[in-house]
Amino acid sequence: MEKIFENLEKSEKSFQTASHLLYVTYSLVRDKNLLLKILTEIKIGIASCINAILQYEYLYARIRLSSNSQINFKTFIEKCYSRYNLSETDIKRIKKIFDLVEKHKKSPFEFSKQEKIVILSENMNSEIITLEIIKGFLETFKKILENAKTTILR
């Protein structure tokens, strides 16, 4: 049970960090690369929150856990998300966040253009990150965190 609380606490700290970076720091410095840091912080927090949910569900013998994180994420999608009042749209956003962070890590080239960050892949496919997209991701993060806390801490 202690590990569950540690993951929830880590997730809460990530949410506070991402929120502060987005609504305070970014509004002051307007550095587009800060959006990538916020995106990464959101991903870390959501991953911690999902880990807490999976551990909680495992504790009550509702699921099996694997040493493979991708299998665990698939288990979360197949068996857990609806119990935490998440929608299909929330799951799509979570997948998009994980995908964007992975593309950011692997990207050979990124640049700022107007109010956007453009991430190019090796085959020159582009992903665009805007302030509005990041705000939407933060709202999804807030929803999953609040729902997990409500269910686990009751």
VEXSETI-88989 format. One record per atom (N, C-alpha, C): residue in three letters; residue number from 1; x negated, y negated, z. Coordinates in steps of 0.2 Angstrom, whole numbers. Layout:
BEGIN
+--------+-----+-------+-------+-------+
: residu : num :  east : north :    up :
+--------+-----+-------+-------+-------+
:    Ala : NUM :     X :     Y :     Z :
...
+--------+-----+-------+-------+-------+
This chain:
BEGIN
+--------+-----+-------+-------+-------+
: residu : num :  east : north :    up :
+--------+-----+-------+-------+-------+
:    Met :   1 :    -4 :     6 :     0 :
:    Met :   1 :     0 :     0 :     0 :
:    Met :   1 :    -4 :    -6 :     0 :
:    Glu :   2 :   -10 :    -6 :     3 :
:    Glu :   2 :   -15 :   -12 :     3 :
:    Glu :   2 :   -17 :   -14 :    -3 :
:    Lys :   3 :   -18 :    -9 :    -8 :
:    Lys :   3 :   -20 :   -11 :   -15 :
:    Lys :   3 :   -15 :   -14 :   -19 :
:    Ile :   4 :    -9 :   -13 :   -17 :
:    Ile :   4 :    -3 :   -16 :   -20 :
:    Ile :   4 :    -3 :   -23 :   -18 :
:    Phe :   5 :    -4 :   -25 :   -12 :
:    Phe :   5 :    -4 :   -32 :   -10 :
:    Phe :   5 :   -10 :   -35 :   -12 :
:    Glu :   6 :   -16 :   -32 :   -13 :
:    Glu :   6 :   -22 :   -35 :   -15 :
:    Glu :   6 :   -20 :   -37 :   -23 :
:    Asn :   7 :   -17 :   -33 :   -27 :
:    Asn :   7 :   -16 :   -35 :   -34 :
:    Asn :   7 :   -11 :   -40 :   -34 :
:    Leu :   8 :    -6 :   -40 :   -30 :
:    Leu :   8 :    -1 :   -46 :   -30 :
:    Leu :   8 :    -4 :   -52 :   -28 :
:    Glu :   9 :    -9 :   -52 :   -23 :
:    Glu :   9 :   -12 :   -58 :   -21 :
:    Glu :   9 :   -17 :   -61 :   -27 :
:    Lys :  10 :   -20 :   -56 :   -30 :
:    Lys :  10 :   -25 :   -58 :   -35 :
:    Lys :  10 :   -20 :   -61 :   -41 :
:    Ser :  11 :   -15 :   -58 :   -42 :
:    Ser :  11 :   -10 :   -61 :   -47 :
:    Ser :  11 :    -8 :   -68 :   -46 :
:    Glu :  12 :    -6 :   -69 :   -39 :
:    Glu :  12 :    -3 :   -75 :   -37 :
:    Glu :  12 :    -9 :   -81 :   -38 :
:    Lys :  13 :   -15 :   -79 :   -36 :
:    Lys :  13 :   -21 :   -84 :   -37 :
:    Lys :  13 :   -22 :   -85 :   -44 :
:    Ser :  14 :   -21 :   -80 :   -49 :
:    Ser :  14 :   -22 :   -82 :   -56 :
:    Ser :  14 :   -17 :   -86 :   -58 :
:    Phe :  15 :   -10 :   -85 :   -56 :
:    Phe :  15 :    -5 :   -90 :   -58 :
:    Phe :  15 :    -6 :   -97 :   -56 :
:    Gln :  16 :    -8 :   -98 :   -49 :
:    Gln :  16 :   -10 :  -104 :   -47 :
:    Gln :  16 :   -15 :  -108 :   -51 :
:    Thr :  17 :   -20 :  -104 :   -52 :
:    Thr :  17 :   -26 :  -106 :   -56 :
:    Thr :  17 :   -24 :  -108 :   -63 :
:    Ala :  18 :   -20 :  -104 :   -67 :
:    Ala :  18 :   -18 :  -105 :   -73 :
:    Ala :  18 :   -13 :  -111 :   -74 :
:    Ser :  19 :    -9 :  -112 :   -69 :
:    Ser :  19 :    -4 :  -117 :   -68 :
:    Ser :  19 :    -8 :  -124 :   -67 :
:    His :  20 :   -12 :  -124 :   -63 :
:    His :  20 :   -16 :  -130 :   -61 :
:    His :  20 :   -20 :  -132 :   -67 :
:    Leu :  21 :   -23 :  -127 :   -71 :
:    Leu :  21 :   -27 :  -129 :   -77 :
:    Leu :  21 :   -23 :  -132 :   -82 :
:    Leu :  22 :   -17 :  -129 :   -83 :
:    Leu :  22 :   -12 :  -131 :   -88 :
:    Leu :  22 :    -9 :  -138 :   -87 :
:    Tyr :  23 :    -7 :  -139 :   -81 :
:    Tyr :  23 :    -3 :  -145 :   -79 :
:    Tyr :  23 :    -7 :  -151 :   -76 :
:    Val :  24 :   -12 :  -149 :   -74 :
:    Val :  24 :   -16 :  -155 :   -71 :
:    Val :  24 :   -23 :  -156 :   -75 :
:    Thr :  25 :   -27 :  -151 :   -75 :
:    Thr :  25 :   -34 :  -152 :   -78 :
:    Thr :  25 :   -33 :  -153 :   -86 :
:    Tyr :  26 :   -29 :  -149 :   -89 :
:    Tyr :  26 :   -28 :  -150 :   -96 :
:    Tyr :  26 :   -25 :  -157 :   -98 :
:    Ser :  27 :   -20 :  -159 :   -94 :
:    Ser :  27 :   -17 :  -166 :   -95 :
:    Ser :  27 :   -22 :  -171 :   -94 :
:    Leu :  28 :   -28 :  -170 :   -90 :
:    Leu :  28 :   -33 :  -175 :   -89 :
:    Leu :  28 :   -38 :  -175 :   -95 :
:    Val :  29 :   -41 :  -169 :   -96 :
:    Val :  29 :   -47 :  -169 :  -101 :
:    Val :  29 :   -45 :  -168 :  -108 :
:    Arg :  30 :   -39 :  -165 :  -109 :
:    Arg :  30 :   -37 :  -163 :  -116 :
:    Arg :  30 :   -42 :  -159 :  -120 :
:    Asp :  31 :   -45 :  -155 :  -117 :
:    Asp :  31 :   -50 :  -150 :  -120 :
:    Asp :  31 :   -46 :  -144 :  -123 :
:    Lys :  32 :   -46 :  -143 :  -129 :
:    Lys :  32 :   -42 :  -138 :  -132 :
:    Lys :  32 :   -45 :  -131 :  -130 :
:    Asn :  33 :   -52 :  -131 :  -129 :
:    Asn :  33 :   -55 :  -124 :  -127 :
:    Asn :  33 :   -52 :  -122 :  -120 :
:    Leu :  34 :   -50 :  -127 :  -116 :
:    Leu :  34 :   -47 :  -125 :  -110 :
:    Leu :  34 :   -41 :  -121 :  -110 :
:    Leu :  35 :   -37 :  -121 :  -116 :
:    Leu :  35 :   -32 :  -117 :  -117 :
:    Leu :  35 :   -34 :  -109 :  -117 :
:    Leu :  36 :   -40 :  -108 :  -120 :
:    Leu :  36 :   -42 :  -101 :  -120 :
:    Leu :  36 :   -44 :   -99 :  -113 :
:    Lys :  37 :   -46 :  -103 :  -109 :
:    Lys :  37 :   -48 :  -101 :  -102 :
:    Lys :  37 :   -41 :  -100 :   -98 :
:    Ile :  38 :   -36 :  -104 :  -100 :
:    Ile :  38 :   -29 :  -103 :   -97 :
:    Ile :  38 :   -26 :   -96 :   -99 :
:    Leu :  39 :   -27 :   -95 :  -105 :
:    Leu :  39 :   -24 :   -89 :  -108 :
:    Leu :  39 :   -27 :   -83 :  -105 :
:    Thr :  40 :   -34 :   -83 :  -104 :
:    Thr :  40 :   -38 :   -77 :  -101 :
:    Thr :  40 :   -35 :   -77 :   -94 :
:    Glu :  41 :   -34 :   -82 :   -90 :
:    Glu :  41 :   -32 :   -82 :   -83 :
:    Glu :  41 :   -25 :   -79 :   -83 :
:    Ile :  42 :   -21 :   -80 :   -87 :
:    Ile :  42 :   -14 :   -78 :   -88 :
:    Ile :  42 :   -15 :   -70 :   -89 :
:    Lys :  43 :   -19 :   -68 :   -93 :
:    Lys :  43 :   -20 :   -61 :   -95 :
:    Lys :  43 :   -22 :   -57 :   -88 :
:    Ile :  44 :   -27 :   -60 :   -85 :
:    Ile :  44 :   -30 :   -57 :   -79 :
:    Ile :  44 :   -24 :   -56 :   -74 :
:    Gly :  45 :   -20 :   -61 :   -73 :
:    Gly :  45 :   -15 :   -61 :   -68 :
:    Gly :  45 :    -9 :   -56 :   -70 :
:    Ile :  46 :    -7 :   -56 :   -76 :
:    Ile :  46 :    -2 :   -51 :   -78 :
:    Ile :  46 :    -5 :   -44 :   -77 :
:    Ala :  47 :   -11 :   -43 :   -79 :
:    Ala :  47 :   -14 :   -36 :   -78 :
:    Ala :  47 :   -14 :   -34 :   -71 :
:    Ser :  48 :   -15 :   -39 :   -66 :
:    Ser :  48 :   -15 :   -37 :   -59 :
:    Ser :  48 :    -8 :   -36 :   -57 :
:    Cys :  49 :    -3 :   -40 :   -59 :
:    Cys :  49 :     4 :   -39 :   -57 :
:    Cys :  49 :     6 :   -32 :   -60 :
:    Ile :  50 :     5 :   -30 :   -66 :
:    Ile :  50 :     7 :   -24 :   -69 :
:    Ile :  50 :     3 :   -18 :   -65 :
:    Asn :  51 :    -3 :   -19 :   -63 :
:    Asn :  51 :    -6 :   -14 :   -58 :
:    Asn :  51 :    -3 :   -13 :   -52 :
:    Ala :  52 :     0 :   -19 :   -49 :
:    Ala :  52 :     3 :   -18 :   -42 :
:    Ala :  52 :    10 :   -14 :   -43 :
:    Ile :  53 :    13 :   -16 :   -49 :
:    Ile :  53 :    20 :   -13 :   -50 :
:    Ile :  53 :    18 :    -5 :   -51 :
:    Leu :  54 :    13 :    -3 :   -55 :
:    Leu :  54 :    12 :     4 :   -57 :
:    Leu :  54 :    10 :     7 :   -50 :
:    Gln :  55 :     6 :     4 :   -46 :
:    Gln :  55 :     4 :     7 :   -40 :
:    Gln :  55 :    10 :     8 :   -35 :
:    Tyr :  56 :    15 :     3 :   -35 :
:    Tyr :  56 :    21 :     4 :   -31 :
:    Tyr :  56 :    25 :     9 :   -34 :
:    Glu :  57 :    26 :    10 :   -40 :
:    Glu :  57 :    30 :    15 :   -43 :
:    Glu :  57 :    27 :    22 :   -42 :
:    Tyr :  58 :    21 :    22 :   -42 :
:    Tyr :  58 :    17 :    29 :   -41 :
:    Tyr :  58 :    18 :    31 :   -33 :
:    Leu :  59 :    18 :    26 :   -29 :
:    Leu :  59 :    18 :    27 :   -22 :
:    Leu :  59 :    25 :    31 :   -20 :
:    Tyr :  60 :    30 :    29 :   -24 :
:    Tyr :  60 :    37 :    31 :   -23 :
:    Tyr :  60 :    38 :    37 :   -28 :
:    Ala :  61 :    33 :    40 :   -31 :
:    Ala :  61 :    33 :    46 :   -35 :
:    Ala :  61 :    38 :    45 :   -41 :
:    Arg :  62 :    39 :    39 :   -44 :
:    Arg :  62 :    43 :    38 :   -50 :
:    Arg :  62 :    39 :    39 :   -56 :
:    Ile :  63 :    32 :    38 :   -56 :
:    Ile :  63 :    28 :    38 :   -62 :
:    Ile :  63 :    22 :    42 :   -60 :
:    Arg :  64 :    18 :    44 :   -65 :
:    Arg :  64 :    11 :    47 :   -64 :
:    Arg :  64 :     6 :    41 :   -67 :
:    Leu :  65 :     1 :    41 :   -64 :
:    Leu :  65 :    -5 :    36 :   -66 :
:    Leu :  65 :   -10 :    40 :   -70 :
:    Ser :  66 :   -13 :    37 :   -74 :
:    Ser :  66 :   -19 :    40 :   -78 :
:    Ser :  66 :   -25 :    35 :   -77 :
:    Ser :  67 :   -31 :    38 :   -78 :
:    Ser :  67 :   -37 :    34 :   -78 :
:    Ser :  67 :   -38 :    30 :   -84 :
:    Asn :  68 :   -34 :    31 :   -89 :
:    Asn :  68 :   -34 :    27 :   -95 :
:    Asn :  68 :   -29 :    21 :   -94 :
:    Ser :  69 :   -31 :    15 :   -95 :
:    Ser :  69 :   -27 :     9 :   -94 :
:    Ser :  69 :   -22 :     8 :   -99 :
:    Gln :  70 :   -23 :    10 :  -105 :
:    Gln :  70 :   -18 :    10 :  -111 :
:    Gln :  70 :   -12 :    15 :  -110 :
:    Ile :  71 :   -14 :    20 :  -107 :
:    Ile :  71 :    -8 :    25 :  -105 :
:    Ile :  71 :    -4 :    22 :  -100 :
:    Asn :  72 :    -7 :    19 :   -95 :
:    Asn :  72 :    -4 :    16 :   -89 :
:    Asn :  72 :     1 :    10 :   -92 :
:    Phe :  73 :    -2 :     6 :   -96 :
:    Phe :  73 :     2 :     1 :   -99 :
:    Phe :  73 :     8 :     4 :  -103 :
:    Lys :  74 :     7 :     9 :  -106 :
:    Lys :  74 :    13 :    12 :  -110 :
:    Lys :  74 :    18 :    15 :  -105 :
:    Thr :  75 :    16 :    18 :   -99 :
:    Thr :  75 :    20 :    20 :   -94 :
:    Thr :  75 :    24 :    14 :   -91 :
:    Phe :  76 :    21 :     9 :   -90 :
:    Phe :  76 :    24 :     3 :   -88 :
:    Phe :  76 :    30 :     1 :   -93 :
:    Ile :  77 :    28 :     1 :   -99 :
:    Ile :  77 :    33 :    -1 :  -104 :
:    Ile :  77 :    39 :     4 :  -105 :
:    Glu :  78 :    37 :    10 :  -104 :
:    Glu :  78 :    43 :    15 :  -105 :
:    Glu :  78 :    47 :    16 :   -99 :
:    Lys :  79 :    44 :    15 :   -93 :
:    Lys :  79 :    48 :    17 :   -87 :
:    Lys :  79 :    49 :    12 :   -82 :
:    Cys :  80 :    45 :     7 :   -82 :
:    Cys :  80 :    45 :     2 :   -76 :
:    Cys :  80 :    48 :    -5 :   -78 :
:    Tyr :  81 :    47 :    -8 :   -83 :
:    Tyr :  81 :    49 :   -15 :   -85 :
:    Tyr :  81 :    56 :   -17 :   -83 :
:    Ser :  82 :    61 :   -12 :   -85 :
:    Ser :  82 :    68 :   -14 :   -84 :
:    Ser :  82 :    70 :   -14 :   -77 :
:    Arg :  83 :    66 :   -10 :   -72 :
:    Arg :  83 :    67 :   -11 :   -65 :
:    Arg :  83 :    65 :   -17 :   -62 :
:    Tyr :  84 :    61 :   -21 :   -66 :
:    Tyr :  84 :    59 :   -28 :   -63 :
:    Tyr :  84 :    62 :   -33 :   -67 :
:    Asn :  85 :    68 :   -32 :   -70 :
:    Asn :  85 :    72 :   -37 :   -74 :
:    Asn :  85 :    68 :   -41 :   -79 :
:    Leu :  86 :    64 :   -37 :   -83 :
:    Leu :  86 :    60 :   -40 :   -89 :
:    Leu :  86 :    64 :   -38 :   -95 :
:    Ser :  87 :    64 :   -42 :  -100 :
:    Ser :  87 :    67 :   -41 :  -106 :
:    Ser :  87 :    62 :   -38 :  -111 :
:    Glu :  88 :    65 :   -36 :  -117 :
:    Glu :  88 :    60 :   -34 :  -123 :
:    Glu :  88 :    56 :   -40 :  -125 :
:    Thr :  89 :    59 :   -46 :  -125 :
:    Thr :  89 :    55 :   -52 :  -126 :
:    Thr :  89 :    49 :   -53 :  -122 :
:    Asp :  90 :    50 :   -52 :  -115 :
:    Asp :  90 :    45 :   -53 :  -111 :
:    Asp :  90 :    39 :   -48 :  -112 :
:    Ile :  91 :    41 :   -42 :  -114 :
:    Ile :  91 :    36 :   -36 :  -115 :
:    Ile :  91 :    32 :   -38 :  -122 :
:    Lys :  92 :    36 :   -41 :  -127 :
:    Lys :  92 :    32 :   -43 :  -133 :
:    Lys :  92 :    27 :   -49 :  -131 :
:    Arg :  93 :    29 :   -53 :  -127 :
:    Arg :  93 :    25 :   -59 :  -125 :
:    Arg :  93 :    19 :   -56 :  -121 :
:    Ile :  94 :    20 :   -51 :  -117 :
:    Ile :  94 :    14 :   -48 :  -113 :
:    Ile :  94 :     9 :   -45 :  -118 :
:    Lys :  95 :    12 :   -41 :  -123 :
:    Lys :  95 :     8 :   -38 :  -128 :
:    Lys :  95 :     4 :   -43 :  -132 :
:    Lys :  96 :     7 :   -49 :  -134 :
:    Lys :  96 :     4 :   -54 :  -137 :
:    Lys :  96 :    -1 :   -57 :  -133 :
:    Ile :  97 :     0 :   -58 :  -127 :
:    Ile :  97 :    -6 :   -61 :  -123 :
:    Ile :  97 :   -12 :   -57 :  -123 :
:    Phe :  98 :   -11 :   -50 :  -122 :
:    Phe :  98 :   -16 :   -45 :  -121 :
:    Phe :  98 :   -20 :   -45 :  -128 :
:    Asp :  99 :   -16 :   -45 :  -134 :
:    Asp :  99 :   -19 :   -45 :  -140 :
:    Asp :  99 :   -23 :   -52 :  -142 :
:    Leu : 100 :   -20 :   -57 :  -140 :
:    Leu : 100 :   -24 :   -64 :  -141 :
:    Leu : 100 :   -30 :   -64 :  -137 :
:    Val : 101 :   -30 :   -62 :  -131 :
:    Val : 101 :   -37 :   -62 :  -127 :
:    Val : 101 :   -42 :   -57 :  -130 :
:    Glu : 102 :   -39 :   -51 :  -133 :
:    Glu : 102 :   -44 :   -47 :  -136 :
:    Glu : 102 :   -47 :   -50 :  -142 :
:    Lys : 103 :   -43 :   -53 :  -146 :
:    Lys : 103 :   -45 :   -56 :  -152 :
:    Lys : 103 :   -50 :   -62 :  -151 :
:    His : 104 :   -48 :   -65 :  -145 :
:    His : 104 :   -53 :   -71 :  -143 :
:    His : 104 :   -60 :   -68 :  -142 :
:    Lys : 105 :   -60 :   -62 :  -138 :
:    Lys : 105 :   -66 :   -59 :  -136 :
:    Lys : 105 :   -70 :   -57 :  -142 :
:    Lys : 106 :   -67 :   -54 :  -147 :
:    Lys : 106 :   -70 :   -51 :  -153 :
:    Lys : 106 :   -71 :   -56 :  -159 :
:    Ser : 107 :   -68 :   -62 :  -158 :
:    Ser : 107 :   -68 :   -67 :  -163 :
:    Ser : 107 :   -75 :   -70 :  -165 :
:    Pro : 108 :   -77 :   -70 :  -171 :
:    Pro : 108 :   -84 :   -72 :  -173 :
:    Pro : 108 :   -84 :   -80 :  -173 :
:    Phe : 109 :   -77 :   -83 :  -174 :
:    Phe : 109 :   -77 :   -90 :  -175 :
:    Phe : 109 :   -70 :   -93 :  -173 :
:    Glu : 110 :   -70 :   -98 :  -169 :
:    Glu : 110 :   -64 :  -101 :  -166 :
:    Glu : 110 :   -66 :  -109 :  -167 :
:    Phe : 111 :   -60 :  -112 :  -168 :
:    Phe : 111 :   -61 :  -120 :  -169 :
:    Phe : 111 :   -54 :  -123 :  -167 :
:    Ser : 112 :   -55 :  -130 :  -165 :
:    Ser : 112 :   -49 :  -134 :  -163 :
:    Ser : 112 :   -47 :  -138 :  -170 :
:    Lys : 113 :   -41 :  -138 :  -171 :
:    Lys : 113 :   -38 :  -142 :  -176 :
:    Lys : 113 :   -32 :  -145 :  -174 :
:    Gln : 114 :   -32 :  -152 :  -174 :
:    Gln : 114 :   -26 :  -156 :  -171 :
:    Gln : 114 :   -25 :  -154 :  -164 :
:    Glu : 115 :   -19 :  -151 :  -163 :
:    Glu : 115 :   -17 :  -149 :  -156 :
:    Glu : 115 :   -17 :  -141 :  -155 :
:    Lys : 116 :   -21 :  -138 :  -159 :
:    Lys : 116 :   -21 :  -131 :  -159 :
:    Lys : 116 :   -28 :  -128 :  -158 :
:    Ile : 117 :   -28 :  -122 :  -156 :
:    Ile : 117 :   -35 :  -118 :  -157 :
:    Ile : 117 :   -33 :  -112 :  -162 :
:    Val : 118 :   -38 :  -111 :  -166 :
:    Val : 118 :   -37 :  -106 :  -172 :
:    Val : 118 :   -43 :  -101 :  -170 :
:    Ile : 119 :   -41 :   -95 :  -170 :
:    Ile : 119 :   -45 :   -89 :  -169 :
:    Ile : 119 :   -45 :   -85 :  -175 :
:    Leu : 120 :   -51 :   -85 :  -178 :
:    Leu : 120 :   -52 :   -81 :  -184 :
:    Leu : 120 :   -55 :   -74 :  -182 :
:    Ser : 121 :   -52 :   -69 :  -186 :
:    Ser : 121 :   -55 :   -62 :  -185 :
:    Ser : 121 :   -60 :   -61 :  -190 :
:    Glu : 122 :   -64 :   -55 :  -190 :
:    Glu : 122 :   -69 :   -54 :  -194 :
:    Glu : 122 :   -66 :   -53 :  -202 :
:    Asn : 123 :   -60 :   -51 :  -203 :
:    Asn : 123 :   -57 :   -51 :  -210 :
:    Asn : 123 :   -54 :   -58 :  -211 :
:    Met : 124 :   -55 :   -63 :  -207 :
:    Met : 124 :   -52 :   -70 :  -208 :
:    Met : 124 :   -45 :   -71 :  -207 :
:    Asn : 125 :   -42 :   -66 :  -204 :
:    Asn : 125 :   -35 :   -67 :  -201 :
:    Asn : 125 :   -35 :   -72 :  -196 :
:    Ser : 126 :   -30 :   -76 :  -195 :
:    Ser : 126 :   -30 :   -82 :  -190 :
:    Ser : 126 :   -25 :   -81 :  -185 :
:    Glu : 127 :   -26 :   -83 :  -179 :
:    Glu : 127 :   -21 :   -83 :  -174 :
:    Glu : 127 :   -21 :   -90 :  -171 :
:    Ile : 128 :   -15 :   -93 :  -170 :
:    Ile : 128 :   -15 :  -100 :  -168 :
:    Ile : 128 :   -12 :  -101 :  -161 :
:    Ile : 129 :   -16 :  -104 :  -157 :
:    Ile : 129 :   -13 :  -105 :  -150 :
:    Ile : 129 :   -12 :  -113 :  -149 :
:    Thr : 130 :    -6 :  -114 :  -147 :
:    Thr : 130 :    -4 :  -121 :  -145 :
:    Thr : 130 :    -2 :  -122 :  -138 :
:    Leu : 131 :    -2 :  -128 :  -136 :
:    Leu : 131 :     0 :  -129 :  -129 :
:    Leu : 131 :     7 :  -126 :  -127 :
:    Glu : 132 :    12 :  -127 :  -132 :
:    Glu : 132 :    18 :  -124 :  -131 :
:    Glu : 132 :    18 :  -116 :  -130 :
:    Ile : 133 :    14 :  -113 :  -134 :
:    Ile : 133 :    13 :  -106 :  -133 :
:    Ile : 133 :    11 :  -104 :  -126 :
:    Ile : 134 :     6 :  -107 :  -124 :
:    Ile : 134 :     3 :  -106 :  -118 :
:    Ile : 134 :     8 :  -107 :  -112 :
:    Lys : 135 :    12 :  -113 :  -113 :
:    Lys : 135 :    17 :  -114 :  -108 :
:    Lys : 135 :    22 :  -108 :  -108 :
:    Gly : 136 :    24 :  -105 :  -113 :
:    Gly : 136 :    28 :  -100 :  -114 :
:    Gly : 136 :    25 :   -94 :  -110 :
:    Phe : 137 :    19 :   -92 :  -111 :
:    Phe : 137 :    16 :   -87 :  -108 :
:    Phe : 137 :    16 :   -88 :  -101 :
:    Leu : 138 :    14 :   -94 :   -98 :
:    Leu : 138 :    14 :   -95 :   -91 :
:    Leu : 138 :    21 :   -94 :   -88 :
:    Glu : 139 :    27 :   -96 :   -92 :
:    Glu : 139 :    33 :   -94 :   -89 :
:    Glu : 139 :    35 :   -87 :   -89 :
:    Thr : 140 :    32 :   -83 :   -94 :
:    Thr : 140 :    33 :   -76 :   -93 :
:    Thr : 140 :    29 :   -73 :   -87 :
:    Phe : 141 :    23 :   -75 :   -86 :
:    Phe : 141 :    19 :   -73 :   -81 :
:    Phe : 141 :    23 :   -75 :   -74 :
:    Lys : 142 :    25 :   -81 :   -74 :
:    Lys : 142 :    29 :   -82 :   -68 :
:    Lys : 142 :    35 :   -78 :   -66 :
:    Lys : 143 :    38 :   -76 :   -72 :
:    Lys : 143 :    44 :   -71 :   -71 :
:    Lys : 143 :    42 :   -65 :   -69 :
:    Ile : 144 :    37 :   -62 :   -72 :
:    Ile : 144 :    35 :   -55 :   -70 :
:    Ile : 144 :    32 :   -55 :   -62 :
:    Leu : 145 :    29 :   -60 :   -61 :
:    Leu : 145 :    26 :   -61 :   -54 :
:    Leu : 145 :    31 :   -61 :   -49 :
:    Glu : 146 :    36 :   -66 :   -50 :
:    Glu : 146 :    42 :   -67 :   -45 :
:    Glu : 146 :    46 :   -60 :   -45 :
:    Asn : 147 :    47 :   -57 :   -50 :
:    Asn : 147 :    51 :   -51 :   -50 :
:    Asn : 147 :    48 :   -45 :   -46 :
:    Ala : 148 :    41 :   -45 :   -48 :
:    Ala : 148 :    37 :   -40 :   -44 :
:    Ala : 148 :    37 :   -41 :   -37 :
:    Lys : 149 :    36 :   -47 :   -35 :
:    Lys : 149 :    36 :   -49 :   -28 :
:    Lys : 149 :    43 :   -47 :   -24 :
:    Thr : 150 :    48 :   -49 :   -28 :
:    Thr : 150 :    55 :   -48 :   -25 :
:    Thr : 150 :    56 :   -41 :   -24 :
:    Thr : 151 :    54 :   -37 :   -29 :
:    Thr : 151 :    55 :   -29 :   -28 :
:    Thr : 151 :    51 :   -26 :   -23 :
:    Ile : 152 :    44 :   -28 :   -23 :
:    Ile : 152 :    39 :   -24 :   -19 :
:    Ile : 152 :    40 :   -27 :   -12 :
:    Leu : 153 :    41 :   -33 :   -11 :
:    Leu : 153 :    40 :   -36 :    -4 :
:    Leu : 153 :    47 :   -36 :     0 :
:    Arg : 154 :    52 :   -33 :    -3 :
:    Arg : 154 :    59 :   -33 :     0 :
:    Arg : 154 :    59 :   -28 :     6 :
+--------+-----+-------+-------+-------+
